[in-house]
Amino acid sequence: MTASVVLQVRASVAEIRLSRPGVHNAFDNQLIAELAAALDRAEADPAVRAVVLTGEGASFSAGADLNWMRSMAKASEADNRADSIKLASLMRRLNFLSKPTLARVNGAAYGGGVGLIACCDIAIGVEGAKFSLSEVKLGLVPAVISPYVIAAIGARQARRLFVTGEVFDSAEAHRIGLLHETIAADQLDAAVERSLHWLGKGGPQAQAEAKRLALAMSGMTEAAQQNIDGENAALIARLRVSPEGQHGLGAFLDKRAPDWAREAQG
């Protein structure tokens, strides 16, 4: 089985690379499990001072894999909830990792890919990258990633992007706070190294406590988030098996417009 995630530790930095470039690093059960395991390894390694998360190829992550979505469209509400809990656990693990995390956003990010960026402490992206929280186009909502995206960009921007599902570029992602910096593609690695340089100057225990402090002062704790994750997993499971969710998923998988989109156009 080909690995979906590659972990490399160089000096004091763990680079975690999503490695499904043929499908734009889309999520499936294997990628979720391997990414969670890679984060656990980086967390447990005392030599690792920082974690860089990036994608292989032209995209950061396209969100859900089509075959994974197809299987979930046919699954029961209980199975969908269990599936969503796994993704929620991954996002929570990344968000509350004790070590500084940096998203090296090498290209487009959609859906859950946006969630990964929002969970990282620092996010640097290439100019021209595209982003979207497009779930409503399928009759769904970005439930599992919503706490992290709202924490990153604020409720006002999230309300707009959650309900429109519109595509926005890296300049807009920077303006609203999803990205801290946008940079030309040939300068991306240098920008990442600059951030790692500054991270290397801080005390590791102090950085862990500083991260925990910032999250706690914004009202986000791991225990509270676990309860929220259960509620959000139940919400997305209910929507996936609802008539609108089934119609939207079916239309997307069949590459046709859902009825509501045709009505809006007409």
Backbone bond lengths (Angstrom), bond angles and torsions (degrees), N, CA, C in turn:
res aa  C-N    CA-C-N  psi(-1)  N-CA   C-N-CA  omega(-1)  CA-C   N-CA-C  phi
1 M - - - 1.468 - - 1.534 109.44 -
2 T 1.306 115.72 128.16 1.460 120.57 179.56 1.522 110.25 -73.21
3 A 1.324 116.43 135.65 1.456 120.56 -179.29 1.517 110.85 -68.24
4 S 1.334 116.54 138.91 1.460 122.62 176.90 1.514 112.21 -91.02
5 V 1.326 115.98 -18.10 1.459 122.13 -177.49 1.527 108.41 -136.26
6 V 1.327 116.27 134.50 1.462 121.42 178.62 1.532 108.79 -116.67
7 L 1.324 115.80 127.19 1.468 121.76 177.76 1.523 108.84 -110.82
8 Q 1.325 116.59 125.14 1.455 122.16 175.69 1.528 108.74 -129.77
9 V 1.319 115.95 130.72 1.463 121.24 178.32 1.521 107.90 -107.60
10 R 1.322 115.28 119.16 1.463 121.21 176.81 1.519 107.37 -121.70
11 A 1.346 114.40 121.01 1.463 119.75 -176.26 1.527 108.29 55.01
12 S 1.325 117.80 -117.11 1.461 119.90 -177.10 1.522 112.98 -106.95
13 V 1.348 117.05 13.98 1.472 121.48 -176.06 1.519 110.62 -116.83
14 A 1.318 116.13 129.59 1.455 122.21 173.84 1.524 108.10 -99.16
15 E 1.334 116.73 116.65 1.466 120.36 173.86 1.518 108.38 -96.78
16 I 1.320 115.30 123.60 1.465 121.66 176.88 1.526 106.85 -110.47
17 R 1.333 115.40 117.82 1.466 120.40 -174.44 1.528 109.70 -114.90
18 L 1.331 116.25 121.80 1.460 120.67 172.13 1.516 106.90 -69.09
19 S 1.336 117.37 124.89 1.458 120.51 -167.75 1.532 112.04 -124.86
20 R 1.332 115.27 58.52 1.469 121.36 171.34 1.533 107.87 -129.25
21 P 1.332 118.09 59.97 1.465 119.86 -172.97 1.515 114.09 -62.30
22 G 1.328 117.61 -26.31 1.458 120.26 -179.97 1.512 114.05 -64.96
23 V 1.353 116.29 -23.53 1.472 121.07 177.34 1.530 109.62 -121.48
24 H 1.339 115.81 28.56 1.460 122.44 176.55 1.529 112.09 57.29
25 N 1.345 114.95 37.01 1.477 121.42 176.06 1.525 112.42 58.00
26 A 1.321 115.53 39.30 1.460 121.11 -179.75 1.529 110.75 -71.42
27 F 1.321 115.37 152.56 1.459 123.16 -178.93 1.530 111.00 -76.65
28 D 1.309 115.94 137.06 1.457 122.60 161.01 1.523 106.89 -143.22
29 N 1.327 117.10 -178.01 1.466 119.34 -176.13 1.520 112.32 -60.36
30 Q 1.339 117.19 -37.28 1.456 120.40 -179.48 1.525 110.67 -66.13
31 L 1.325 117.37 -47.22 1.463 119.42 -179.39 1.524 110.93 -61.68
32 I 1.315 117.14 -42.75 1.467 120.62 -179.92 1.524 110.50 -59.99
33 A 1.341 116.70 -46.14 1.463 120.54 -178.84 1.531 111.12 -65.88
34 E 1.337 117.21 -41.85 1.460 120.14 -178.11 1.528 111.75 -70.63
35 L 1.325 116.95 -36.45 1.462 119.52 178.06 1.523 110.63 -67.46
36 A 1.325 116.95 -40.87 1.469 120.54 176.87 1.527 110.55 -60.98
37 A 1.336 116.34 -42.48 1.467 120.38 179.93 1.531 111.21 -65.81
38 A 1.340 117.03 -39.30 1.462 120.87 178.84 1.521 111.01 -64.39
39 L 1.314 117.05 -40.85 1.465 120.63 177.22 1.518 110.84 -63.46
40 D 1.327 117.06 -40.54 1.463 120.65 178.58 1.530 110.98 -63.45
41 R 1.319 116.41 -39.33 1.466 119.86 179.21 1.527 110.98 -66.25
42 A 1.321 116.33 -42.63 1.462 119.61 178.37 1.524 111.32 -64.82
43 E 1.312 116.66 -39.18 1.468 121.72 178.74 1.523 111.09 -62.65
44 A 1.323 115.93 -39.02 1.473 120.23 -173.93 1.520 113.01 -83.11
45 D 1.322 118.16 -14.99 1.459 121.44 -175.88 1.537 109.80 -85.14
46 P 1.332 118.50 111.97 1.473 120.12 -177.59 1.526 113.28 -66.14
47 A 1.325 117.20 -18.24 1.469 120.24 179.80 1.526 112.15 -78.55
48 V 1.326 117.30 -18.35 1.460 121.46 -177.21 1.521 110.11 -83.35
49 R 1.328 116.07 123.10 1.458 121.60 179.46 1.524 112.76 -102.12
50 A 1.350 116.89 -24.85 1.467 121.08 -178.03 1.518 109.16 -151.46
51 V 1.326 115.37 156.41 1.468 122.37 -179.29 1.518 108.81 -123.29
52 V 1.332 116.13 129.67 1.463 122.08 174.89 1.523 107.99 -110.56
53 L 1.321 116.48 125.94 1.462 122.27 179.15 1.518 108.80 -110.68
54 T 1.334 117.32 127.15 1.456 120.93 -177.96 1.521 110.14 -148.19
55 G 1.328 115.74 178.89 1.454 121.51 -179.97 1.514 111.72 -118.75
56 E 1.313 116.11 155.10 1.457 122.57 175.76 1.525 108.89 -90.46
57 G 1.317 117.01 137.43 1.455 120.44 176.58 1.513 112.98 87.24
58 A 1.337 115.61 -147.81 1.464 121.16 -170.85 1.522 113.94 -84.60
59 S 1.336 118.45 -15.77 1.463 121.43 -174.21 1.522 111.55 -121.74
60 F 1.331 114.43 154.25 1.465 119.78 171.10 1.521 108.08 -78.34
61 S 1.328 117.84 -62.25 1.468 121.84 173.24 1.517 110.30 -165.80
62 A 1.333 115.17 131.60 1.460 121.20 -178.75 1.517 113.23 -85.82
63 G 1.345 117.46 6.84 1.461 118.83 -178.89 1.518 110.83 87.10
64 A 1.322 117.40 -138.14 1.461 121.66 -172.75 1.527 111.95 -74.44
65 D 1.325 115.56 137.44 1.457 123.24 175.14 1.532 110.58 -70.20
66 L 1.324 116.73 141.10 1.467 120.41 -176.19 1.522 112.09 -60.79
67 N 1.333 117.89 -44.42 1.463 119.99 -179.66 1.522 111.20 -65.99
68 W 1.331 116.65 -35.97 1.464 120.90 176.45 1.526 109.75 -65.01
69 M 1.330 116.90 -43.62 1.459 120.80 177.99 1.529 110.89 -62.71
70 R 1.315 116.04 -39.02 1.470 119.96 179.73 1.520 110.92 -62.84
71 S 1.325 117.08 -42.39 1.470 120.50 179.14 1.516 111.20 -67.46
72 M 1.324 117.30 -38.17 1.460 120.22 179.79 1.528 111.79 -70.33
73 A 1.320 116.76 -30.16 1.470 120.02 177.80 1.525 111.19 -64.49
74 K 1.325 115.99 -27.20 1.464 120.70 -179.14 1.526 112.19 -94.85
75 A 1.324 117.61 -8.94 1.463 121.48 -174.60 1.525 111.68 -82.57
76 S 1.327 115.79 163.18 1.460 121.44 178.53 1.516 110.38 -74.05
77 E 1.329 115.98 168.33 1.459 120.01 177.24 1.521 110.73 -62.69
78 A 1.331 117.51 -38.79 1.465 121.00 179.30 1.528 111.06 -64.24
79 D 1.327 116.16 -43.00 1.463 119.62 179.07 1.524 110.95 -66.41
80 N 1.330 117.00 -37.98 1.454 120.75 177.68 1.526 111.11 -64.75
81 R 1.309 115.78 -37.61 1.466 118.89 178.73 1.530 110.57 -66.01
82 A 1.341 116.94 -44.36 1.460 120.67 179.15 1.525 110.56 -61.64
83 D 1.317 115.90 -39.41 1.463 121.18 178.25 1.533 110.91 -63.92
84 S 1.317 116.44 -43.15 1.467 120.81 -179.42 1.523 111.79 -68.07
85 I 1.313 116.85 -32.72 1.467 120.61 177.33 1.526 110.49 -62.33
86 K 1.334 117.53 -36.67 1.471 120.69 178.25 1.520 110.79 -63.59
87 L 1.330 116.95 -44.32 1.457 120.20 178.47 1.529 110.69 -66.12
88 A 1.337 116.22 -40.31 1.462 120.33 178.88 1.521 111.15 -62.48
89 S 1.318 116.46 -40.02 1.463 121.07 178.76 1.526 110.71 -63.73
90 L 1.334 116.72 -39.33 1.464 120.65 177.64 1.521 110.74 -62.22
91 M 1.321 117.10 -48.47 1.462 120.82 -178.87 1.523 110.69 -62.20
92 R 1.310 116.73 -41.25 1.468 120.83 -179.65 1.529 110.07 -65.49
93 R 1.329 116.45 -40.34 1.460 120.62 179.12 1.532 110.49 -61.20
94 L 1.325 117.00 -43.99 1.464 121.04 179.44 1.522 110.77 -67.19
95 N 1.307 117.43 -44.49 1.464 121.10 -176.86 1.522 112.12 -62.25
96 F 1.328 116.92 -38.83 1.463 120.76 -175.22 1.529 113.18 -102.44
97 L 1.331 118.01 12.61 1.456 120.03 175.30 1.522 108.97 -54.55
98 S 1.316 117.89 137.38 1.472 119.69 -174.12 1.524 112.04 -73.41
99 K 1.315 117.36 -18.85 1.463 121.24 -176.71 1.526 110.74 -97.36
100 P 1.320 118.27 149.76 1.461 120.27 179.10 1.523 111.19 -58.64
101 T 1.334 115.43 139.02 1.463 121.32 -179.23 1.519 109.82 -122.07
102 L 1.323 115.70 141.68 1.458 121.40 -178.54 1.521 109.18 -131.23
103 A 1.326 116.53 123.16 1.462 121.03 175.38 1.520 108.97 -87.68
104 R 1.309 116.80 115.94 1.473 123.40 174.38 1.531 105.61 -93.86
105 V 1.305 115.57 93.12 1.466 121.06 -170.52 1.525 108.76 -87.32
106 N 1.319 114.99 94.56 1.462 122.38 -172.59 1.525 113.65 -83.73
107 G 1.339 117.81 -4.92 1.457 120.91 -179.09 1.512 110.70 -178.57
108 A 1.319 115.84 -157.59 1.460 122.38 -172.76 1.527 112.74 -60.96
109 A 1.335 114.75 148.17 1.462 121.62 175.84 1.519 108.50 -139.52
110 Y 1.323 115.94 126.78 1.456 121.87 179.70 1.523 109.08 -127.11
111 G 1.332 116.18 150.05 1.455 121.33 173.64 1.513 113.26 51.44
112 G 1.344 115.58 -118.94 1.456 120.40 -178.59 1.514 113.89 -60.29
113 G 1.344 117.18 -25.43 1.461 119.98 175.31 1.514 111.63 -63.55
114 V 1.339 116.74 -38.08 1.464 121.18 174.63 1.524 109.50 -64.19
115 G 1.321 116.32 -37.58 1.459 120.22 177.89 1.515 112.63 -60.77
116 L 1.329 117.37 -41.87 1.463 120.67 178.05 1.521 111.08 -60.84
117 I 1.330 116.35 -43.16 1.468 120.33 179.01 1.520 110.19 -61.13
118 A 1.326 116.47 -44.98 1.460 121.17 -177.65 1.526 111.96 -64.93
119 C 1.323 117.32 -27.00 1.469 120.97 -179.87 1.523 113.13 -78.17
120 C 1.321 117.56 -14.54 1.466 120.49 -177.51 1.527 110.61 -86.52
121 D 1.323 116.29 152.06 1.461 122.25 -179.28 1.520 111.92 -69.86
122 I 1.321 116.35 -36.32 1.461 122.88 -178.40 1.517 107.91 -130.85
123 A 1.326 117.02 139.40 1.460 120.56 179.11 1.520 109.48 -135.34
124 I 1.323 115.79 120.59 1.467 122.54 178.90 1.515 107.16 -122.54
125 G 1.336 117.11 125.55 1.458 120.42 -175.36 1.506 113.82 -127.18
126 V 1.316 115.78 157.40 1.458 121.25 -179.91 1.529 110.61 -77.92
127 E 1.302 115.11 146.92 1.462 120.84 175.45 1.528 109.52 -62.00
128 G 1.320 115.68 139.98 1.454 120.48 177.30 1.513 115.12 89.28
129 A 1.335 118.63 -7.34 1.465 120.59 177.99 1.523 109.97 -65.40
130 K 1.322 116.26 147.80 1.459 122.66 -179.75 1.521 110.50 -109.17
131 F 1.334 115.53 148.70 1.452 122.49 -177.50 1.527 109.87 -137.69
132 S 1.316 116.39 151.83 1.465 119.33 174.82 1.525 110.34 -163.49
133 L 1.321 114.35 144.49 1.465 123.16 168.42 1.528 105.11 -111.26
134 S 1.318 115.11 81.24 1.468 121.93 -163.62 1.525 114.20 -95.82
135 E 1.332 117.76 12.61 1.465 120.55 -171.80 1.521 114.26 -58.08
136 V 1.350 117.76 -34.98 1.473 118.52 -177.45 1.518 111.99 -62.99
137 K 1.315 117.81 -23.26 1.463 120.55 178.14 1.526 111.68 -67.11
138 L 1.346 115.27 -18.07 1.458 121.55 178.35 1.524 111.78 -103.25
139 G 1.340 116.81 4.33 1.454 120.02 -175.48 1.516 112.66 78.84
140 L 1.350 116.80 23.59 1.464 122.68 -177.53 1.529 109.71 -124.37
141 V 1.330 117.25 -176.01 1.466 122.66 176.92 1.525 108.43 -137.77
142 P 1.352 118.65 155.38 1.467 121.18 177.55 1.518 111.47 -80.67
143 A 1.315 116.30 61.35 1.462 121.50 -168.30 1.522 112.72 -64.69
144 V 1.320 117.25 -54.55 1.465 120.98 -172.84 1.523 112.02 -62.78
145 I 1.336 117.42 -38.29 1.474 120.50 -176.80 1.522 112.60 -88.35
146 S 1.322 117.82 -6.55 1.466 120.81 -171.50 1.532 113.96 -58.06
147 P 1.337 121.47 -42.12 1.468 118.53 -178.50 1.525 112.83 -60.17
148 Y 1.317 116.51 -37.02 1.459 121.04 -176.22 1.527 111.49 -77.93
149 V 1.323 116.00 -39.76 1.456 119.12 177.95 1.526 110.55 -65.54
150 I 1.329 117.12 -43.11 1.474 120.62 178.51 1.524 110.41 -63.80
151 A 1.332 117.46 -39.29 1.468 119.98 177.30 1.524 111.18 -63.43
152 A 1.334 116.94 -31.87 1.465 120.90 -177.43 1.521 112.59 -80.06
153 I 1.332 117.37 -42.36 1.472 119.36 -171.04 1.523 113.47 -115.28
154 G 1.332 117.65 -7.79 1.456 120.83 -179.68 1.516 112.36 89.85
155 A 1.314 115.37 154.61 1.465 120.82 -176.10 1.522 112.28 -64.40
156 R 1.328 117.58 -36.81 1.465 119.90 -175.96 1.520 111.43 -64.11
157 Q 1.341 117.03 -47.00 1.462 120.01 178.17 1.531 110.73 -68.23
158 A 1.331 116.61 -37.64 1.457 120.09 179.77 1.525 111.45 -63.00
159 R 1.328 116.93 -39.74 1.457 119.30 179.19 1.525 110.94 -58.84
160 R 1.323 116.07 -42.73 1.467 120.03 179.01 1.528 111.36 -63.99
161 L 1.323 116.33 -50.36 1.460 119.76 -173.72 1.523 112.71 -74.52
162 F 1.335 117.35 -30.01 1.466 120.38 176.90 1.528 111.02 -66.88
163 V 1.327 117.76 -39.79 1.469 119.39 -174.35 1.521 113.22 -88.19
164 T 1.339 118.46 -24.53 1.464 119.30 179.44 1.522 112.24 -90.74
165 G 1.322 117.39 -32.72 1.458 120.25 -174.86 1.518 112.87 65.53
166 E 1.327 116.97 18.00 1.456 120.88 -173.49 1.524 112.16 -70.82
167 V 1.318 115.08 155.84 1.462 121.77 175.38 1.527 108.46 -87.33
168 F 1.340 116.55 135.49 1.461 120.57 176.98 1.524 109.24 -132.72
169 D 1.323 116.02 159.29 1.457 119.52 -174.46 1.523 112.19 -98.96
170 S 1.330 115.34 -179.58 1.463 120.04 -175.02 1.527 112.28 -66.32
171 A 1.334 116.99 -30.57 1.465 119.07 177.28 1.522 110.64 -63.62
172 E 1.324 116.35 -42.66 1.467 120.38 177.66 1.525 110.53 -69.73
173 A 1.318 117.73 -38.01 1.464 121.14 176.78 1.526 110.72 -60.10
174 H 1.321 116.38 -37.22 1.463 121.04 176.77 1.523 110.61 -69.92
175 R 1.316 116.48 -43.09 1.471 120.52 -177.36 1.528 111.64 -61.27
176 I 1.321 117.33 -39.87 1.461 119.94 -175.29 1.528 112.75 -90.09
177 G 1.330 118.06 -6.25 1.459 120.21 173.62 1.512 116.39 103.47
178 L 1.325 118.40 1.93 1.465 119.13 177.25 1.530 110.12 -69.47
179 L 1.325 116.24 -40.33 1.461 122.11 174.90 1.524 108.95 -108.45
180 H 1.321 116.88 140.22 1.458 120.84 174.09 1.523 111.60 -82.67
181 E 1.340 115.60 -26.58 1.457 119.80 -176.20 1.519 108.85 -153.27
182 T 1.345 116.64 141.30 1.462 121.17 170.25 1.521 107.88 -114.56
183 I 1.308 115.00 145.80 1.456 119.45 -170.35 1.520 109.31 -149.61
184 A 1.329 117.33 152.09 1.461 120.94 174.38 1.524 109.44 -61.90
185 A 1.331 115.57 146.96 1.465 120.12 -174.64 1.532 112.25 -55.88
186 D 1.321 117.08 -38.23 1.467 119.24 -177.64 1.521 112.94 -76.35
187 Q 1.330 116.94 -4.01 1.461 120.98 178.09 1.535 112.52 -112.79
188 L 1.338 115.82 4.14 1.467 119.69 -174.57 1.524 111.85 -62.55
189 D 1.318 117.20 -47.65 1.465 119.15 -177.37 1.522 112.02 -64.22
190 A 1.331 116.59 -36.97 1.467 119.58 178.15 1.523 110.49 -65.03
191 A 1.330 117.57 -38.95 1.466 120.83 178.42 1.523 110.94 -65.76
192 V 1.331 116.45 -40.59 1.465 120.35 176.69 1.523 109.95 -61.98
193 E 1.330 117.32 -44.10 1.469 120.92 -179.84 1.526 111.44 -62.32
194 R 1.330 117.25 -36.00 1.469 119.58 177.33 1.520 110.89 -61.87
195 S 1.318 116.67 -44.50 1.470 119.54 178.63 1.524 111.22 -64.84
196 L 1.330 116.31 -40.81 1.464 119.65 178.90 1.535 110.64 -64.92
197 H 1.329 116.48 -34.18 1.470 120.41 176.14 1.529 111.00 -58.10
198 W 1.335 116.33 -46.99 1.463 120.03 -179.86 1.519 111.29 -69.75
199 L 1.311 117.93 -36.61 1.459 120.23 177.65 1.529 110.79 -63.31
200 G 1.333 115.90 -33.98 1.454 119.84 -179.28 1.514 114.19 -66.95
201 K 1.314 117.86 -14.72 1.466 121.59 -178.53 1.530 113.04 -87.06
202 G 1.328 117.32 -13.01 1.461 120.53 -177.02 1.520 112.50 -91.54
203 G 1.321 116.24 152.78 1.456 120.66 174.50 1.521 110.18 -70.71
204 P 1.330 119.13 131.97 1.468 120.88 -175.87 1.524 113.99 -60.47
205 Q 1.332 117.56 -39.90 1.457 119.06 178.49 1.526 110.81 -68.59
206 A 1.328 115.88 -41.32 1.460 119.85 177.94 1.526 110.77 -62.39
207 Q 1.335 117.58 -39.31 1.464 120.40 178.79 1.525 111.59 -65.24
208 A 1.318 116.02 -40.60 1.468 119.36 177.58 1.529 110.68 -62.16
209 E 1.338 116.09 -43.07 1.458 119.90 179.85 1.533 111.09 -70.71
210 A 1.336 116.83 -36.24 1.472 119.87 178.19 1.516 110.96 -63.67
211 K 1.324 115.65 -40.48 1.471 119.94 178.45 1.528 110.11 -65.33
212 R 1.328 116.60 -45.25 1.464 121.02 179.06 1.528 110.57 -62.36
213 L 1.323 116.05 -38.30 1.468 121.02 179.02 1.521 111.26 -63.47
214 A 1.331 116.57 -47.62 1.460 120.03 -179.27 1.520 111.29 -61.04
215 L 1.325 116.50 -41.01 1.464 119.86 179.25 1.530 110.97 -67.37
216 A 1.324 116.48 -45.18 1.465 120.30 -178.51 1.516 111.83 -64.20
217 M 1.343 117.48 -40.47 1.459 120.51 -179.65 1.521 112.16 -68.36
218 S 1.341 116.05 -21.02 1.462 119.56 175.74 1.528 111.52 -91.74
219 G 1.351 115.81 4.55 1.459 120.21 176.05 1.513 114.71 88.21
220 M 1.328 117.85 15.55 1.464 120.94 -176.37 1.519 110.21 -114.04
221 T 1.329 116.80 114.42 1.453 122.59 174.48 1.527 108.45 -122.99
222 E 1.329 115.62 155.70 1.458 118.77 -176.19 1.520 112.05 -65.01
223 A 1.323 117.29 -39.59 1.473 120.34 -179.86 1.519 111.37 -64.26
224 A 1.322 116.28 -45.08 1.463 119.65 179.27 1.525 110.73 -65.93
225 Q 1.334 116.07 -37.44 1.456 119.63 -178.72 1.522 111.42 -65.75
226 Q 1.310 117.37 -33.81 1.464 120.16 179.24 1.526 110.86 -62.30
227 N 1.324 116.65 -39.49 1.466 119.75 176.93 1.521 111.16 -66.44
228 I 1.336 116.21 -42.23 1.467 120.40 178.44 1.526 110.63 -62.70
229 D 1.330 116.44 -39.08 1.463 120.53 -179.80 1.524 111.16 -59.56
230 G 1.334 116.50 -40.10 1.460 119.50 178.43 1.512 111.99 -61.85
231 E 1.324 116.08 -41.78 1.464 120.64 179.13 1.524 111.17 -66.75
232 N 1.328 116.80 -42.48 1.458 120.17 -178.41 1.524 112.24 -70.56
233 A 1.337 116.62 -34.40 1.466 120.06 175.85 1.522 110.59 -64.99
234 A 1.326 116.66 -38.94 1.468 120.40 177.26 1.523 110.40 -65.54
235 L 1.332 117.20 -37.51 1.465 120.83 179.58 1.524 111.28 -64.34
236 I 1.325 117.46 -49.81 1.462 118.94 -177.40 1.520 110.97 -67.29
237 A 1.343 117.45 -34.55 1.463 120.09 177.07 1.523 110.53 -63.21
238 R 1.323 116.27 -43.20 1.473 120.02 179.07 1.526 111.47 -63.20
239 L 1.324 116.56 -40.80 1.466 119.42 -179.45 1.523 112.17 -70.31
240 R 1.321 117.90 -35.16 1.465 120.07 -179.67 1.524 112.22 -63.41
241 V 1.331 116.91 -34.48 1.472 119.24 -178.33 1.524 112.20 -95.19
242 S 1.332 117.68 -2.36 1.465 120.96 178.74 1.532 109.72 -71.10
243 P 1.334 118.68 159.99 1.465 120.28 178.02 1.525 113.07 -55.72
244 E 1.330 117.42 -42.80 1.460 119.45 -179.25 1.521 111.12 -67.84
245 G 1.333 116.96 -42.03 1.459 120.11 178.77 1.515 111.99 -64.01
246 Q 1.329 116.61 -42.10 1.467 120.34 178.44 1.531 111.13 -63.97
247 H 1.321 115.64 -40.74 1.467 119.12 178.56 1.527 110.98 -66.66
248 G 1.339 116.54 -44.31 1.455 120.25 -178.91 1.515 112.54 -65.14
249 L 1.330 117.20 -43.65 1.454 120.63 177.59 1.518 111.32 -63.92
250 G 1.342 115.97 -42.23 1.457 120.14 179.53 1.516 111.80 -62.80
251 A 1.324 116.07 -42.91 1.458 120.23 178.99 1.523 110.83 -63.20
252 F 1.329 116.50 -42.80 1.466 120.39 -179.53 1.522 110.60 -63.72
253 L 1.327 117.08 -45.11 1.453 120.86 -177.90 1.525 111.83 -68.49
254 D 1.339 116.44 -29.67 1.469 121.23 177.15 1.522 112.81 -87.55
255 K 1.336 116.55 1.08 1.470 123.04 178.84 1.523 112.04 58.60
256 R 1.333 115.19 46.79 1.461 121.25 175.05 1.522 108.74 -133.49
257 A 1.317 115.77 160.56 1.460 120.12 179.49 1.526 109.96 -75.33
258 P 1.341 118.27 139.10 1.469 119.59 174.06 1.518 110.25 -68.69
259 D 1.320 116.05 161.91 1.463 120.09 -176.61 1.521 112.37 -55.98
260 W 1.326 116.24 -40.38 1.469 117.75 -176.06 1.523 112.69 -65.93
261 A 1.336 116.55 -31.69 1.471 119.87 178.68 1.512 109.84 -71.25
262 R 1.319 118.10 -38.74 1.459 120.84 178.16 1.511 110.73 -66.78
263 E 1.344 115.96 -37.85 1.471 119.38 178.15 1.520 111.03 -64.68
264 A 1.338 116.73 -40.54 1.455 120.55 179.66 1.517 111.26 -64.54
265 Q 1.347 116.35 -38.03 1.455 120.56 179.55 1.515 111.58 -71.21
266 G 1.326 116.07 -33.75 1.455 120.04 -176.95 1.508 112.54 -77.77
